[in-house]
Amino acid sequence: MHYVRVGTVQWGMTMQRRFCDQCGVANRATARFCAGCGQALPSDEPDGEELEEPTLVHDTADPETVADAPVALKKVSAAEHDPAPTTVSTSPPTEAPAERSAGRRRVALVGGLAALLVGALGVTAFALIDRGPSDERLAHRQLQLDAALLDRHVERVAAAANVAQLREAGTGAATARTVMLGRQRELADLEDPTVRQDALEAHRQITVVLDGLGTLATLSEKDLLPFTERAGAILEATNVLRDGLAERVSALSREEDGLTPIRVDHAAARAATLQAARYLKRSHERLEDWRQARVRYRKQRSSATRKAESYRGQIRGLLASYNETRDDLQEYVDDVKIFNESTGEFEDALNTARGKRERIRGQLVALNPTAPSRVRDEHQALVSLLDQAITATDSGVALARAAQDLRDLGDYETSGFELPEYDRFRELSDTITRQRDSAVAAWERQMAAYLRKLGGNPPKRPTV
């Protein structure tokens, strides 16, 4: 079968063709991409049918104008295609056969070169359109995000001042590590093996750092050592970045591509890791010292200590009961100022308060033998305080009776403040108030000193 390019040049040969599965266009046997649609051709041997190259017939007098002549393909039979000049040639009769043959060869050469040029341009255009961002740009974009994440969470760890803040910083780092996993898959798809290897290695080492910082999220005051155990892996990763990897990653950012240099701050990550590890180690040691001190404290608390604490608790209870009687007495004084007709009821209340104070005094005296020798004098001062409180109560009862006597005589004009009983009562009350505060404070100081001597106060828990 022959193909004729009507009105141009003719030549003929037999070639193998490869058909595109996408658009059906016939391509050269050595073509890698389809000249019609740009689809990549399979790499197996061509299975197309043999086609004879089109026979191109030149129908102009000047062979040099063939390149500019219109082209058309026409399928003709073998009977129609007669290479003899009398059948297909339209050249002037004066043209020699040798000249016509030379013209055909020149036109064939020009046409072949033009076809090759068109095919090469098509393949090049397809490659440029299909290429997209370079591997360097893709790696740069991902690693730039990795470096930004690393900087952000390293700064938070470096700024933490206690365990709670370190735990919060660790939670953020653990979340960032989850984000990093998706980027690793994108870097693994890079085609350039050198770029892929360096990018993946840098990504893995940054992930190791964030993964180690993420263990801070699990900190508890009962166990501060998990991070110190992971610090070795973090430091190893920073060493890998320091020993050339960070420099190779930075080299992906070429100035001619307009890319910002990638700076993986491995030094800051190392410093923050060491700082956190040292702080947690010291905090762990302080807590351990406190726990051991607390154990020793409990062991050292002898029976004498327990007896002293029991004594202190009983005395404090008696003093609280005495203060309640003082409140009752103050209510009585307020009522006396009103001079109503219920003065007798207040006298009964004062007698009740007097009885309570006598019982409190009796209990204080009974506890005197159990008082530590160091606080015997202060204990006796409390007993004396109750004696004066009882006397003041008697003075209040006398004032109530004097006021009632005036009411019985029909004197509602005289004020209770004018009675001498009130002056006595006021003097005793002021004296007792001063002595009570002084006596109770002295007793508390001596008891605290005695307990420190026996076993000391409980050790204070350190703040971490």
PyMOL commands that set and color helices and strands:
alter all, ss='L'
color gray80, all
select helices_A, chain A and resi 63-68+85-88+97-131+135-159+163-188+193-218+226-250+255-257+266-300+303-336+343-370+373-408+416-418+420-454
alter helices_A, ss='H'
color red, helices_A
select strands_A, chain A and resi 2-5+14-15+17-19+26-28+51-52+54-56+73-76
alter strands_A, ss='S'
color yellow, strands_A
deselect
rebuild
show_as cartoon
